[in-house]
Amino acid sequence: MEDQAFSPESLARVAAAVARVGGRDIEPIGEVLRDIARTVEEVRIARTPPPDEPYWRAPLYRTHALEIVQMCFGPAREWLPHDHGTSSGWVHVIDGQAEHVLFTFAEDGALREQRREMLSTGALIFMPERMIHTLGPAGDRLSTLFAYAPPIAGMGVYDPAAGCGCIVSDDCGAWWPQTPAQLVREFRFPRTTSLSSGD
Ligand SMILES: [Fe+2]
């Protein structure tokens, strides 16, 4: 779901912020997200997700090397653990509080929760390549900026309770594909009966 919600002036401001750090190396891009949150008026506007999706998503900037998107979450929580393919990136919380849950494959092959953290307004965290996570609102609202380098392709979505996962097409979000065309490849792993890592 894409939405051209940004003025040409704001898009130019984003491009200038990216250009200042070169736009290829992901490390300095975290500070670019702070810069965008401060200077691009539209990112402060709370957006309501479409009725059938857990979040509203708008691209701010995209090249072959880097993608920056804004996402606003509603109270729905239908998403699944996912990775970002071979991309790494940053997330910056603009408004609200996020619950961030990291997952890892345990010795028995099941996907288990590894760590859970709360991210408050202003938080900025790095998301390494191959990380499996969920990120959503801890309350009733959440507005975020994400940067990915390169733009996400071949995202993996995991259903730990069902013991299956899939690679999804680039137009699919962090949920099980709704159409066969969005499911690129399916795979299986041992079902997780408890997501807790405390065993
Ligand atoms: Fe993610």
Residues whose N, C-alpha, C, O or C-beta is under 5 A from the ligand:
A	BS01	LIG	none
